[in-house]
Amino acid sequence: MAIKAISTHYGLDNSVPLALDAGIDVLCFGNNLSYDPDIAPRAIAILERAVTSGLIPASRVDESCARVLSLKRKALLIA
C-alpha cells in the first residue's frame, strides 16, 4: 500500500477503500521508508469511515474477515 505508484496518486485515504472495493482481503504496509507508528490505527479509521459513510458496505468487510478466518482454519492456525 505504500509503494510510490499507489501512495503518490491515491494516498492512504483513497487507496484503502479502493483496495477493499477491488476485492483485496489483506492489506500490507511496507512501513520502513517513511515510518509511521500509527499506520494500523490510521488504516482502521479509514475503513471505519468508509463503512459508516456507506462507501464500503459492512458486509464487504465481513466477507474479507470470513475468507481470512477460513484460510487460517485450513492452515490450522486457529480452531
Buried (B, 14 or more C-beta within 10 A) or exposed (E): BBEEEBBEEBEBEEBBBBBBEEEEBEBEBEBEEEEEEEBEEBBEEBBEBBBEEEBBEEEBBEBBEEEEEEEEEEEEEEE
